[in-house]
């Protein structure tokens, strides 16, 4: 008898799905809590130092809260999948709003905005966020992929974007403090705006490239990783190029 070349995985069991959904809710709650604190500290410190970058970073935290809140609202339902499209649209709009704000503020800074003062609080905040956010993003992305939730994966990208913004903020504030290079932060922030726009488009389309169960097996035991990398991703997906990280 000839065995089929592929076996279709049924995905996580109901018990496992309940565990993953609970994990996503906890991670989202942690993200919301941290970002609320981050927003208050960043906006306050930015106002005191006349730092557009710090204020923008704080407003980004507010946008991230709206994204995480959309996922929390989704997973509060008895059937989270029924709310996924709406949650994705909220996340997409959050990305677009972030891209628009960062672009406008970066342009204003480059065209002659007020020079920001040295902000020790801003430097510490950026460093802490750079340490905290990658872990939250990684944990939520893995849970979202195993659960097959596009909104959880999209929100994890929002959190990962905060990591990039933290690095940009840290570099920008550092260069401004050390060398007086006030143009460094807005230039780097424009790159982040482009990334945010890309992620927003994917979320709006409902791109589920990486929202696939981690348990999906390779089509054959000897198949090359070039097809799906053993993670069920489509060719060209970012999760297939080392998303085991």
MODELLER restraints for C-alpha pairs under 7 A, 6 or more apart:
rsr = mdl.restraints
at = mdl.atoms
rsr.add(forms.Gaussian(group=physical.xy_distance, feature=features.Distance(at['CA:5:A'], at['CA:219:A']), mean=6.42, stdev=0.5))
rsr.add(forms.Gaussian(group=physical.xy_distance, feature=features.Distance(at['CA:5:A'], at['CA:220:A']), mean=6.07, stdev=0.5))
rsr.add(forms.Gaussian(group=physical.xy_distance, feature=features.Distance(at['CA:6:A'], at['CA:219:A']), mean=4.71, stdev=0.5))
rsr.add(forms.Gaussian(group=physical.xy_distance, feature=features.Distance(at['CA:6:A'], at['CA:220:A']), mean=6.26, stdev=0.5))
rsr.add(forms.Gaussian(group=physical.xy_distance, feature=features.Distance(at['CA:9:A'], at['CA:216:A']), mean=5.67, stdev=0.5))
rsr.add(forms.Gaussian(group=physical.xy_distance, feature=features.Distance(at['CA:11:A'], at['CA:213:A']), mean=6.18, stdev=0.5))
rsr.add(forms.Gaussian(group=physical.xy_distance, feature=features.Distance(at['CA:11:A'], at['CA:215:A']), mean=6.82, stdev=0.5))
rsr.add(forms.Gaussian(group=physical.xy_distance, feature=features.Distance(at['CA:12:A'], at['CA:147:A']), mean=6.89, stdev=0.5))
rsr.add(forms.Gaussian(group=physical.xy_distance, feature=features.Distance(at['CA:17:A'], at['CA:147:A']), mean=6.28, stdev=0.5))
rsr.add(forms.Gaussian(group=physical.xy_distance, feature=features.Distance(at['CA:20:A'], at['CA:143:A']), mean=5.91, stdev=0.5))
rsr.add(forms.Gaussian(group=physical.xy_distance, feature=features.Distance(at['CA:20:A'], at['CA:147:A']), mean=6.46, stdev=0.5))
rsr.add(forms.Gaussian(group=physical.xy_distance, feature=features.Distance(at['CA:21:A'], at['CA:75:A']), mean=6.75, stdev=0.5))
rsr.add(forms.Gaussian(group=physical.xy_distance, feature=features.Distance(at['CA:24:A'], at['CA:140:A']), mean=6.16, stdev=0.5))
rsr.add(forms.Gaussian(group=physical.xy_distance, feature=features.Distance(at['CA:24:A'], at['CA:143:A']), mean=6.60, stdev=0.5))
rsr.add(forms.Gaussian(group=physical.xy_distance, feature=features.Distance(at['CA:25:A'], at['CA:72:A']), mean=5.97, stdev=0.5))
rsr.add(forms.Gaussian(group=physical.xy_distance, feature=features.Distance(at['CA:25:A'], at['CA:75:A']), mean=6.71, stdev=0.5))
rsr.add(forms.Gaussian(group=physical.xy_distance, feature=features.Distance(at['CA:27:A'], at['CA:136:A']), mean=6.83, stdev=0.5))
rsr.add(forms.Gaussian(group=physical.xy_distance, feature=features.Distance(at['CA:27:A'], at['CA:140:A']), mean=6.45, stdev=0.5))
rsr.add(forms.Gaussian(group=physical.xy_distance, feature=features.Distance(at['CA:28:A'], at['CA:68:A']), mean=5.63, stdev=0.5))
rsr.add(forms.Gaussian(group=physical.xy_distance, feature=features.Distance(at['CA:28:A'], at['CA:72:A']), mean=6.36, stdev=0.5))
rsr.add(forms.Gaussian(group=physical.xy_distance, feature=features.Distance(at['CA:31:A'], at['CA:68:A']), mean=6.99, stdev=0.5))
rsr.add(forms.Gaussian(group=physical.xy_distance, feature=features.Distance(at['CA:32:A'], at['CA:65:A']), mean=5.17, stdev=0.5))
rsr.add(forms.Gaussian(group=physical.xy_distance, feature=features.Distance(at['CA:32:A'], at['CA:68:A']), mean=6.30, stdev=0.5))
rsr.add(forms.Gaussian(group=physical.xy_distance, feature=features.Distance(at['CA:35:A'], at['CA:61:A']), mean=5.13, stdev=0.5))
rsr.add(forms.Gaussian(group=physical.xy_distance, feature=features.Distance(at['CA:35:A'], at['CA:62:A']), mean=6.91, stdev=0.5))
rsr.add(forms.Gaussian(group=physical.xy_distance, feature=features.Distance(at['CA:35:A'], at['CA:65:A']), mean=6.37, stdev=0.5))
rsr.add(forms.Gaussian(group=physical.xy_distance, feature=features.Distance(at['CA:36:A'], at['CA:61:A']), mean=6.87, stdev=0.5))
rsr.add(forms.Gaussian(group=physical.xy_distance, feature=features.Distance(at['CA:36:A'], at['CA:62:A']), mean=6.84, stdev=0.5))
rsr.add(forms.Gaussian(group=physical.xy_distance, feature=features.Distance(at['CA:38:A'], at['CA:58:A']), mean=6.50, stdev=0.5))
rsr.add(forms.Gaussian(group=physical.xy_distance, feature=features.Distance(at['CA:38:A'], at['CA:61:A']), mean=6.60, stdev=0.5))
rsr.add(forms.Gaussian(group=physical.xy_distance, feature=features.Distance(at['CA:39:A'], at['CA:58:A']), mean=4.08, stdev=0.5))
rsr.add(forms.Gaussian(group=physical.xy_distance, feature=features.Distance(at['CA:39:A'], at['CA:59:A']), mean=6.42, stdev=0.5))
rsr.add(forms.Gaussian(group=physical.xy_distance, feature=features.Distance(at['CA:39:A'], at['CA:61:A']), mean=5.28, stdev=0.5))
rsr.add(forms.Gaussian(group=physical.xy_distance, feature=features.Distance(at['CA:39:A'], at['CA:62:A']), mean=6.22, stdev=0.5))
rsr.add(forms.Gaussian(group=physical.xy_distance, feature=features.Distance(at['CA:40:A'], at['CA:58:A']), mean=6.90, stdev=0.5))
rsr.add(forms.Gaussian(group=physical.xy_distance, feature=features.Distance(at['CA:42:A'], at['CA:54:A']), mean=5.49, stdev=0.5))
rsr.add(forms.Gaussian(group=physical.xy_distance, feature=features.Distance(at['CA:42:A'], at['CA:55:A']), mean=6.02, stdev=0.5))
rsr.add(forms.Gaussian(group=physical.xy_distance, feature=features.Distance(at['CA:42:A'], at['CA:57:A']), mean=6.59, stdev=0.5))
rsr.add(forms.Gaussian(group=physical.xy_distance, feature=features.Distance(at['CA:42:A'], at['CA:58:A']), mean=4.77, stdev=0.5))
rsr.add(forms.Gaussian(group=physical.xy_distance, feature=features.Distance(at['CA:42:A'], at['CA:122:A']), mean=6.59, stdev=0.5))
rsr.add(forms.Gaussian(group=physical.xy_distance, feature=features.Distance(at['CA:43:A'], at['CA:54:A']), mean=6.40, stdev=0.5))
rsr.add(forms.Gaussian(group=physical.xy_distance, feature=features.Distance(at['CA:43:A'], at['CA:55:A']), mean=4.60, stdev=0.5))
rsr.add(forms.Gaussian(group=physical.xy_distance, feature=features.Distance(at['CA:43:A'], at['CA:58:A']), mean=5.09, stdev=0.5))
rsr.add(forms.Gaussian(group=physical.xy_distance, feature=features.Distance(at['CA:45:A'], at['CA:121:A']), mean=6.65, stdev=0.5))
rsr.add(forms.Gaussian(group=physical.xy_distance, feature=features.Distance(at['CA:45:A'], at['CA:122:A']), mean=6.50, stdev=0.5))
rsr.add(forms.Gaussian(group=physical.xy_distance, feature=features.Distance(at['CA:46:A'], at['CA:52:A']), mean=6.66, stdev=0.5))
rsr.add(forms.Gaussian(group=physical.xy_distance, feature=features.Distance(at['CA:46:A'], at['CA:54:A']), mean=4.65, stdev=0.5))
rsr.add(forms.Gaussian(group=physical.xy_distance, feature=features.Distance(at['CA:46:A'], at['CA:55:A']), mean=4.89, stdev=0.5))
rsr.add(forms.Gaussian(group=physical.xy_distance, feature=features.Distance(at['CA:47:A'], at['CA:55:A']), mean=6.81, stdev=0.5))
rsr.add(forms.Gaussian(group=physical.xy_distance, feature=features.Distance(at['CA:49:A'], at['CA:116:A']), mean=5.94, stdev=0.5))
rsr.add(forms.Gaussian(group=physical.xy_distance, feature=features.Distance(at['CA:49:A'], at['CA:117:A']), mean=4.98, stdev=0.5))
rsr.add(forms.Gaussian(group=physical.xy_distance, feature=features.Distance(at['CA:49:A'], at['CA:118:A']), mean=6.80, stdev=0.5))
rsr.add(forms.Gaussian(group=physical.xy_distance, feature=features.Distance(at['CA:49:A'], at['CA:119:A']), mean=6.25, stdev=0.5))
rsr.add(forms.Gaussian(group=physical.xy_distance, feature=features.Distance(at['CA:50:A'], at['CA:116:A']), mean=5.12, stdev=0.5))
rsr.add(forms.Gaussian(group=physical.xy_distance, feature=features.Distance(at['CA:50:A'], at['CA:117:A']), mean=6.51, stdev=0.5))
rsr.add(forms.Gaussian(group=physical.xy_distance, feature=features.Distance(at['CA:51:A'], at['CA:116:A']), mean=4.59, stdev=0.5))
rsr.add(forms.Gaussian(group=physical.xy_distance, feature=features.Distance(at['CA:51:A'], at['CA:117:A']), mean=6.84, stdev=0.5))
rsr.add(forms.Gaussian(group=physical.xy_distance, feature=features.Distance(at['CA:53:A'], at['CA:169:A']), mean=6.62, stdev=0.5))
rsr.add(forms.Gaussian(group=physical.xy_distance, feature=features.Distance(at['CA:54:A'], at['CA:122:A']), mean=6.70, stdev=0.5))
rsr.add(forms.Gaussian(group=physical.xy_distance, feature=features.Distance(at['CA:56:A'], at['CA:102:A']), mean=6.87, stdev=0.5))
rsr.add(forms.Gaussian(group=physical.xy_distance, feature=features.Distance(at['CA:60:A'], at['CA:98:A']), mean=6.26, stdev=0.5))
rsr.add(forms.Gaussian(group=physical.xy_distance, feature=features.Distance(at['CA:63:A'], at['CA:94:A']), mean=5.75, stdev=0.5))
rsr.add(forms.Gaussian(group=physical.xy_distance, feature=features.Distance(at['CA:63:A'], at['CA:98:A']), mean=6.98, stdev=0.5))
rsr.add(forms.Gaussian(group=physical.xy_distance, feature=features.Distance(at['CA:64:A'], at['CA:158:A']), mean=6.60, stdev=0.5))
rsr.add(forms.Gaussian(group=physical.xy_distance, feature=features.Distance(at['CA:67:A'], at['CA:90:A']), mean=6.46, stdev=0.5))
rsr.add(forms.Gaussian(group=physical.xy_distance, feature=features.Distance(at['CA:67:A'], at['CA:91:A']), mean=4.85, stdev=0.5))
rsr.add(forms.Gaussian(group=physical.xy_distance, feature=features.Distance(at['CA:67:A'], at['CA:94:A']), mean=6.35, stdev=0.5))
rsr.add(forms.Gaussian(group=physical.xy_distance, feature=features.Distance(at['CA:67:A'], at['CA:155:A']), mean=6.29, stdev=0.5))
rsr.add(forms.Gaussian(group=physical.xy_distance, feature=features.Distance(at['CA:68:A'], at['CA:155:A']), mean=6.32, stdev=0.5))
rsr.add(forms.Gaussian(group=physical.xy_distance, feature=features.Distance(at['CA:70:A'], at['CA:87:A']), mean=5.13, stdev=0.5))
rsr.add(forms.Gaussian(group=physical.xy_distance, feature=features.Distance(at['CA:70:A'], at['CA:90:A']), mean=6.54, stdev=0.5))
rsr.add(forms.Gaussian(group=physical.xy_distance, feature=features.Distance(at['CA:71:A'], at['CA:87:A']), mean=6.04, stdev=0.5))
rsr.add(forms.Gaussian(group=physical.xy_distance, feature=features.Distance(at['CA:71:A'], at['CA:151:A']), mean=6.48, stdev=0.5))
rsr.add(forms.Gaussian(group=physical.xy_distance, feature=features.Distance(at['CA:71:A'], at['CA:152:A']), mean=6.47, stdev=0.5))
rsr.add(forms.Gaussian(group=physical.xy_distance, feature=features.Distance(at['CA:74:A'], at['CA:80:A']), mean=5.11, stdev=0.5))
rsr.add(forms.Gaussian(group=physical.xy_distance, feature=features.Distance(at['CA:74:A'], at['CA:83:A']), mean=5.36, stdev=0.5))
rsr.add(forms.Gaussian(group=physical.xy_distance, feature=features.Distance(at['CA:74:A'], at['CA:84:A']), mean=6.41, stdev=0.5))
rsr.add(forms.Gaussian(group=physical.xy_distance, feature=features.Distance(at['CA:74:A'], at['CA:87:A']), mean=6.51, stdev=0.5))
rsr.add(forms.Gaussian(group=physical.xy_distance, feature=features.Distance(at['CA:84:A'], at['CA:151:A']), mean=6.14, stdev=0.5))
rsr.add(forms.Gaussian(group=physical.xy_distance, feature=features.Distance(at['CA:87:A'], at['CA:151:A']), mean=6.27, stdev=0.5))
rsr.add(forms.Gaussian(group=physical.xy_distance, feature=features.Distance(at['CA:88:A'], at['CA:151:A']), mean=5.32, stdev=0.5))
rsr.add(forms.Gaussian(group=physical.xy_distance, feature=features.Distance(at['CA:88:A'], at['CA:203:A']), mean=5.62, stdev=0.5))
rsr.add(forms.Gaussian(group=physical.xy_distance, feature=features.Distance(at['CA:88:A'], at['CA:204:A']), mean=6.29, stdev=0.5))
rsr.add(forms.Gaussian(group=physical.xy_distance, feature=features.Distance(at['CA:88:A'], at['CA:206:A']), mean=6.66, stdev=0.5))
rsr.add(forms.Gaussian(group=physical.xy_distance, feature=features.Distance(at['CA:89:A'], at['CA:203:A']), mean=6.82, stdev=0.5))
rsr.add(forms.Gaussian(group=physical.xy_distance, feature=features.Distance(at['CA:89:A'], at['CA:204:A']), mean=5.44, stdev=0.5))
rsr.add(forms.Gaussian(group=physical.xy_distance, feature=features.Distance(at['CA:91:A'], at['CA:155:A']), mean=6.79, stdev=0.5))
rsr.add(forms.Gaussian(group=physical.xy_distance, feature=features.Distance(at['CA:91:A'], at['CA:203:A']), mean=6.79, stdev=0.5))
rsr.add(forms.Gaussian(group=physical.xy_distance, feature=features.Distance(at['CA:92:A'], at['CA:200:A']), mean=4.25, stdev=0.5))
rsr.add(forms.Gaussian(group=physical.xy_distance, feature=features.Distance(at['CA:92:A'], at['CA:201:A']), mean=6.67, stdev=0.5))
rsr.add(forms.Gaussian(group=physical.xy_distance, feature=features.Distance(at['CA:92:A'], at['CA:203:A']), mean=5.11, stdev=0.5))
rsr.add(forms.Gaussian(group=physical.xy_distance, feature=features.Distance(at['CA:92:A'], at['CA:204:A']), mean=5.21, stdev=0.5))
rsr.add(forms.Gaussian(group=physical.xy_distance, feature=features.Distance(at['CA:93:A'], at['CA:200:A']), mean=6.81, stdev=0.5))
rsr.add(forms.Gaussian(group=physical.xy_distance, feature=features.Distance(at['CA:95:A'], at['CA:196:A']), mean=5.36, stdev=0.5))
rsr.add(forms.Gaussian(group=physical.xy_distance, feature=features.Distance(at['CA:95:A'], at['CA:197:A']), mean=6.31, stdev=0.5))
rsr.add(forms.Gaussian(group=physical.xy_distance, feature=features.Distance(at['CA:95:A'], at['CA:199:A']), mean=6.88, stdev=0.5))
rsr.add(forms.Gaussian(group=physical.xy_distance, feature=features.Distance(at['CA:95:A'], at['CA:200:A']), mean=4.87, stdev=0.5))
rsr.add(forms.Gaussian(group=physical.xy_distance, feature=features.Distance(at['CA:96:A'], at['CA:196:A']), mean=6.82, stdev=0.5))
rsr.add(forms.Gaussian(group=physical.xy_distance, feature=features.Distance(at['CA:96:A'], at['CA:197:A']), mean=5.76, stdev=0.5))
rsr.add(forms.Gaussian(group=physical.xy_distance, feature=features.Distance(at['CA:96:A'], at['CA:200:A']), mean=5.84, stdev=0.5))
rsr.add(forms.Gaussian(group=physical.xy_distance, feature=features.Distance(at['CA:98:A'], at['CA:196:A']), mean=6.98, stdev=0.5))
rsr.add(forms.Gaussian(group=physical.xy_distance, feature=features.Distance(at['CA:99:A'], at['CA:193:A']), mean=4.28, stdev=0.5))
rsr.add(forms.Gaussian(group=physical.xy_distance, feature=features.Distance(at['CA:99:A'], at['CA:194:A']), mean=6.85, stdev=0.5))
rsr.add(forms.Gaussian(group=physical.xy_distance, feature=features.Distance(at['CA:99:A'], at['CA:196:A']), mean=5.51, stdev=0.5))
rsr.add(forms.Gaussian(group=physical.xy_distance, feature=features.Distance(at['CA:99:A'], at['CA:197:A']), mean=5.81, stdev=0.5))
rsr.add(forms.Gaussian(group=physical.xy_distance, feature=features.Distance(at['CA:102:A'], at['CA:189:A']), mean=6.54, stdev=0.5))
rsr.add(forms.Gaussian(group=physical.xy_distance, feature=features.Distance(at['CA:102:A'], at['CA:190:A']), mean=6.82, stdev=0.5))
rsr.add(forms.Gaussian(group=physical.xy_distance, feature=features.Distance(at['CA:102:A'], at['CA:193:A']), mean=6.00, stdev=0.5))
rsr.add(forms.Gaussian(group=physical.xy_distance, feature=features.Distance(at['CA:103:A'], at['CA:190:A']), mean=5.85, stdev=0.5))
rsr.add(forms.Gaussian(group=physical.xy_distance, feature=features.Distance(at['CA:103:A'], at['CA:193:A']), mean=6.21, stdev=0.5))
rsr.add(forms.Gaussian(group=physical.xy_distance, feature=features.Distance(at['CA:106:A'], at['CA:186:A']), mean=4.39, stdev=0.5))
rsr.add(forms.Gaussian(group=physical.xy_distance, feature=features.Distance(at['CA:106:A'], at['CA:187:A']), mean=6.97, stdev=0.5))
rsr.add(forms.Gaussian(group=physical.xy_distance, feature=features.Distance(at['CA:106:A'], at['CA:189:A']), mean=6.71, stdev=0.5))
rsr.add(forms.Gaussian(group=physical.xy_distance, feature=features.Distance(at['CA:106:A'], at['CA:190:A']), mean=6.63, stdev=0.5))
rsr.add(forms.Gaussian(group=physical.xy_distance, feature=features.Distance(at['CA:109:A'], at['CA:186:A']), mean=6.49, stdev=0.5))
rsr.add(forms.Gaussian(group=physical.xy_distance, feature=features.Distance(at['CA:110:A'], at['CA:183:A']), mean=6.15, stdev=0.5))
rsr.add(forms.Gaussian(group=physical.xy_distance, feature=features.Distance(at['CA:110:A'], at['CA:186:A']), mean=6.69, stdev=0.5))
rsr.add(forms.Gaussian(group=physical.xy_distance, feature=features.Distance(at['CA:115:A'], at['CA:182:A']), mean=6.68, stdev=0.5))
rsr.add(forms.Gaussian(group=physical.xy_distance, feature=features.Distance(at['CA:118:A'], at['CA:177:A']), mean=5.49, stdev=0.5))
rsr.add(forms.Gaussian(group=physical.xy_distance, feature=features.Distance(at['CA:123:A'], at['CA:170:A']), mean=5.77, stdev=0.5))
rsr.add(forms.Gaussian(group=physical.xy_distance, feature=features.Distance(at['CA:123:A'], at['CA:173:A']), mean=6.65, stdev=0.5))
rsr.add(forms.Gaussian(group=physical.xy_distance, feature=features.Distance(at['CA:126:A'], at['CA:166:A']), mean=4.92, stdev=0.5))
rsr.add(forms.Gaussian(group=physical.xy_distance, feature=features.Distance(at['CA:126:A'], at['CA:167:A']), mean=6.94, stdev=0.5))
rsr.add(forms.Gaussian(group=physical.xy_distance, feature=features.Distance(at['CA:126:A'], at['CA:169:A']), mean=6.29, stdev=0.5))
rsr.add(forms.Gaussian(group=physical.xy_distance, feature=features.Distance(at['CA:126:A'], at['CA:170:A']), mean=5.38, stdev=0.5))
rsr.add(forms.Gaussian(group=physical.xy_distance, feature=features.Distance(at['CA:127:A'], at['CA:170:A']), mean=6.65, stdev=0.5))
rsr.add(forms.Gaussian(group=physical.xy_distance, feature=features.Distance(at['CA:129:A'], at['CA:163:A']), mean=6.75, stdev=0.5))
rsr.add(forms.Gaussian(group=physical.xy_distance, feature=features.Distance(at['CA:129:A'], at['CA:166:A']), mean=6.13, stdev=0.5))
rsr.add(forms.Gaussian(group=physical.xy_distance, feature=features.Distance(at['CA:130:A'], at['CA:163:A']), mean=5.30, stdev=0.5))
rsr.add(forms.Gaussian(group=physical.xy_distance, feature=features.Distance(at['CA:130:A'], at['CA:166:A']), mean=5.48, stdev=0.5))
rsr.add(forms.Gaussian(group=physical.xy_distance, feature=features.Distance(at['CA:130:A'], at['CA:167:A']), mean=6.37, stdev=0.5))
rsr.add(forms.Gaussian(group=physical.xy_distance, feature=features.Distance(at['CA:133:A'], at['CA:159:A']), mean=6.30, stdev=0.5))
rsr.add(forms.Gaussian(group=physical.xy_distance, feature=features.Distance(at['CA:133:A'], at['CA:160:A']), mean=6.54, stdev=0.5))
rsr.add(forms.Gaussian(group=physical.xy_distance, feature=features.Distance(at['CA:133:A'], at['CA:162:A']), mean=6.93, stdev=0.5))
rsr.add(forms.Gaussian(group=physical.xy_distance, feature=features.Distance(at['CA:133:A'], at['CA:163:A']), mean=5.67, stdev=0.5))
rsr.add(forms.Gaussian(group=physical.xy_distance, feature=features.Distance(at['CA:134:A'], at['CA:160:A']), mean=6.06, stdev=0.5))
rsr.add(forms.Gaussian(group=physical.xy_distance, feature=features.Distance(at['CA:134:A'], at['CA:163:A']), mean=6.32, stdev=0.5))
rsr.add(forms.Gaussian(group=physical.xy_distance, feature=features.Distance(at['CA:137:A'], at['CA:156:A']), mean=4.67, stdev=0.5))
rsr.add(forms.Gaussian(group=physical.xy_distance, feature=features.Distance(at['CA:137:A'], at['CA:157:A']), mean=6.85, stdev=0.5))
rsr.add(forms.Gaussian(group=physical.xy_distance, feature=features.Distance(at['CA:137:A'], at['CA:159:A']), mean=5.45, stdev=0.5))
rsr.add(forms.Gaussian(group=physical.xy_distance, feature=features.Distance(at['CA:137:A'], at['CA:160:A']), mean=5.53, stdev=0.5))
rsr.add(forms.Gaussian(group=physical.xy_distance, feature=features.Distance(at['CA:140:A'], at['CA:152:A']), mean=6.68, stdev=0.5))
rsr.add(forms.Gaussian(group=physical.xy_distance, feature=features.Distance(at['CA:140:A'], at['CA:153:A']), mean=6.96, stdev=0.5))
rsr.add(forms.Gaussian(group=physical.xy_distance, feature=features.Distance(at['CA:140:A'], at['CA:156:A']), mean=5.72, stdev=0.5))
rsr.add(forms.Gaussian(group=physical.xy_distance, feature=features.Distance(at['CA:141:A'], at['CA:152:A']), mean=6.76, stdev=0.5))
rsr.add(forms.Gaussian(group=physical.xy_distance, feature=features.Distance(at['CA:141:A'], at['CA:153:A']), mean=4.98, stdev=0.5))
rsr.add(forms.Gaussian(group=physical.xy_distance, feature=features.Distance(at['CA:141:A'], at['CA:156:A']), mean=5.39, stdev=0.5))
rsr.add(forms.Gaussian(group=physical.xy_distance, feature=features.Distance(at['CA:144:A'], at['CA:150:A']), mean=6.99, stdev=0.5))
rsr.add(forms.Gaussian(group=physical.xy_distance, feature=features.Distance(at['CA:144:A'], at['CA:152:A']), mean=4.94, stdev=0.5))
rsr.add(forms.Gaussian(group=physical.xy_distance, feature=features.Distance(at['CA:144:A'], at['CA:153:A']), mean=5.24, stdev=0.5))
rsr.add(forms.Gaussian(group=physical.xy_distance, feature=features.Distance(at['CA:144:A'], at['CA:211:A']), mean=6.53, stdev=0.5))
rsr.add(forms.Gaussian(group=physical.xy_distance, feature=features.Distance(at['CA:145:A'], at['CA:153:A']), mean=6.54, stdev=0.5))
rsr.add(forms.Gaussian(group=physical.xy_distance, feature=features.Distance(at['CA:145:A'], at['CA:210:A']), mean=6.36, stdev=0.5))
rsr.add(forms.Gaussian(group=physical.xy_distance, feature=features.Distance(at['CA:145:A'], at['CA:211:A']), mean=4.43, stdev=0.5))
rsr.add(forms.Gaussian(group=physical.xy_distance, feature=features.Distance(at['CA:145:A'], at['CA:212:A']), mean=5.03, stdev=0.5))
rsr.add(forms.Gaussian(group=physical.xy_distance, feature=features.Distance(at['CA:145:A'], at['CA:213:A']), mean=5.33, stdev=0.5))
rsr.add(forms.Gaussian(group=physical.xy_distance, feature=features.Distance(at['CA:145:A'], at['CA:214:A']), mean=6.34, stdev=0.5))
rsr.add(forms.Gaussian(group=physical.xy_distance, feature=features.Distance(at['CA:146:A'], at['CA:212:A']), mean=6.31, stdev=0.5))
rsr.add(forms.Gaussian(group=physical.xy_distance, feature=features.Distance(at['CA:146:A'], at['CA:213:A']), mean=4.01, stdev=0.5))
rsr.add(forms.Gaussian(group=physical.xy_distance, feature=features.Distance(at['CA:146:A'], at['CA:214:A']), mean=4.94, stdev=0.5))
rsr.add(forms.Gaussian(group=physical.xy_distance, feature=features.Distance(at['CA:147:A'], at['CA:213:A']), mean=6.00, stdev=0.5))
rsr.add(forms.Gaussian(group=physical.xy_distance, feature=features.Distance(at['CA:148:A'], at['CA:211:A']), mean=4.74, stdev=0.5))
rsr.add(forms.Gaussian(group=physical.xy_distance, feature=features.Distance(at['CA:148:A'], at['CA:212:A']), mean=4.69, stdev=0.5))
rsr.add(forms.Gaussian(group=physical.xy_distance, feature=features.Distance(at['CA:148:A'], at['CA:213:A']), mean=5.35, stdev=0.5))
rsr.add(forms.Gaussian(group=physical.xy_distance, feature=features.Distance(at['CA:149:A'], at['CA:211:A']), mean=5.59, stdev=0.5))
rsr.add(forms.Gaussian(group=physical.xy_distance, feature=features.Distance(at['CA:150:A'], at['CA:208:A']), mean=5.42, stdev=0.5))
rsr.add(forms.Gaussian(group=physical.xy_distance, feature=features.Distance(at['CA:150:A'], at['CA:211:A']), mean=5.06, stdev=0.5))
rsr.add(forms.Gaussian(group=physical.xy_distance, feature=features.Distance(at['CA:153:A'], at['CA:211:A']), mean=6.27, stdev=0.5))
rsr.add(forms.Gaussian(group=physical.xy_distance, feature=features.Distance(at['CA:154:A'], at['CA:203:A']), mean=6.29, stdev=0.5))
rsr.add(forms.Gaussian(group=physical.xy_distance, feature=features.Distance(at['CA:165:A'], at['CA:192:A']), mean=6.93, stdev=0.5))
rsr.add(forms.Gaussian(group=physical.xy_distance, feature=features.Distance(at['CA:168:A'], at['CA:185:A']), mean=6.38, stdev=0.5))
rsr.add(forms.Gaussian(group=physical.xy_distance, feature=features.Distance(at['CA:168:A'], at['CA:188:A']), mean=6.26, stdev=0.5))
rsr.add(forms.Gaussian(group=physical.xy_distance, feature=features.Distance(at['CA:168:A'], at['CA:189:A']), mean=6.65, stdev=0.5))
rsr.add(forms.Gaussian(group=physical.xy_distance, feature=features.Distance(at['CA:169:A'], at['CA:185:A']), mean=6.58, stdev=0.5))
rsr.add(forms.Gaussian(group=physical.xy_distance, feature=features.Distance(at['CA:172:A'], at['CA:184:A']), mean=5.49, stdev=0.5))
rsr.add(forms.Gaussian(group=physical.xy_distance, feature=features.Distance(at['CA:172:A'], at['CA:185:A']), mean=4.17, stdev=0.5))
rsr.add(forms.Gaussian(group=physical.xy_distance, feature=features.Distance(at['CA:175:A'], at['CA:181:A']), mean=5.68, stdev=0.5))
rsr.add(forms.Gaussian(group=physical.xy_distance, feature=features.Distance(at['CA:176:A'], at['CA:182:A']), mean=5.27, stdev=0.5))
rsr.add(forms.Gaussian(group=physical.xy_distance, feature=features.Distance(at['CA:209:A'], at['CA:233:A']), mean=6.05, stdev=0.5))
rsr.add(forms.Gaussian(group=physical.xy_distance, feature=features.Distance(at['CA:209:A'], at['CA:234:A']), mean=6.26, stdev=0.5))
rsr.add(forms.Gaussian(group=physical.xy_distance, feature=features.Distance(at['CA:209:A'], at['CA:237:A']), mean=5.97, stdev=0.5))
rsr.add(forms.Gaussian(group=physical.xy_distance, feature=features.Distance(at['CA:210:A'], at['CA:233:A']), mean=5.93, stdev=0.5))
rsr.add(forms.Gaussian(group=physical.xy_distance, feature=features.Distance(at['CA:210:A'], at['CA:237:A']), mean=6.93, stdev=0.5))
rsr.add(forms.Gaussian(group=physical.xy_distance, feature=features.Distance(at['CA:210:A'], at['CA:239:A']), mean=5.66, stdev=0.5))
rsr.add(forms.Gaussian(group=physical.xy_distance, feature=features.Distance(at['CA:212:A'], at['CA:232:A']), mean=6.20, stdev=0.5))
rsr.add(forms.Gaussian(group=physical.xy_distance, feature=features.Distance(at['CA:212:A'], at['CA:233:A']), mean=6.83, stdev=0.5))
rsr.add(forms.Gaussian(group=physical.xy_distance, feature=features.Distance(at['CA:214:A'], at['CA:231:A']), mean=5.32, stdev=0.5))
rsr.add(forms.Gaussian(group=physical.xy_distance, feature=features.Distance(at['CA:216:A'], at['CA:231:A']), mean=6.14, stdev=0.5))
rsr.add(forms.Gaussian(group=physical.xy_distance, feature=features.Distance(at['CA:216:A'], at['CA:232:A']), mean=5.62, stdev=0.5))
rsr.add(forms.Gaussian(group=physical.xy_distance, feature=features.Distance(at['CA:217:A'], at['CA:230:A']), mean=5.94, stdev=0.5))
rsr.add(forms.Gaussian(group=physical.xy_distance, feature=features.Distance(at['CA:218:A'], at['CA:230:A']), mean=5.04, stdev=0.5))
rsr.add(forms.Gaussian(group=physical.xy_distance, feature=features.Distance(at['CA:227:A'], at['CA:235:A']), mean=6.13, stdev=0.5))
rsr.add(forms.Gaussian(group=physical.xy_distance, feature=features.Distance(at['CA:228:A'], at['CA:234:A']), mean=5.98, stdev=0.5))
rsr.add(forms.Gaussian(group=physical.xy_distance, feature=features.Distance(at['CA:228:A'], at['CA:235:A']), mean=6.41, stdev=0.5))
rsr.add(forms.Gaussian(group=physical.xy_distance, feature=features.Distance(at['CA:228:A'], at['CA:240:A']), mean=6.70, stdev=0.5))
rsr.add(forms.Gaussian(group=physical.xy_distance, feature=features.Distance(at['CA:229:A'], at['CA:240:A']), mean=5.88, stdev=0.5))
rsr.add(forms.Gaussian(group=physical.xy_distance, feature=features.Distance(at['CA:233:A'], at['CA:239:A']), mean=6.82, stdev=0.5))
rsr.add(forms.Gaussian(group=physical.xy_distance, feature=features.Distance(at['CA:233:A'], at['CA:240:A']), mean=5.96, stdev=0.5))
